[in-house]
Amino acid sequence: MEESLGNIAYEKHVAGETYNETWHLRVKRKQEICGVFLEKIEITFDEKNNTLFRTIFNKHFHNLLLEMITLDQYETLERQAKDLAFKELL
């Protein structure tokens, strides 16, 4: 986007027209705001690092899994997964 603004300024200069600096500053500010917004969205929807996402995902995954297997089977799998995680960390 910054390149586009530069191109517009250059084209205006080559054509001998005046370039509206106020417009340029407004557009640049809007770009900065959009950039910050996009960063926040990326953080919010980063499913690997977002604890809110993980909490909601785990709740749904847990409920769906319990529809397929018994609670005892689920608890056995959960214990095995915890054991494997501890072994991997050590």
Number of C-alpha atoms within 10 A of each C-alpha: 9 10 8 9 13 12 12 14 18 14 13 14 12 10 9 9 11 10 14 10 10 9 10 15 11 11 15 15 12 12 14 12 12 12 12 12 12 12 11 12 11 11 13 14 12 13 13 9 11 12 12 12 15 14 11 11 13 12 12 12 12 12 11 11 14 14 10 10 10 11 12 10 13 15 11 12 12 12 12 12 12 12 12 12 11 10 9 8 7 6
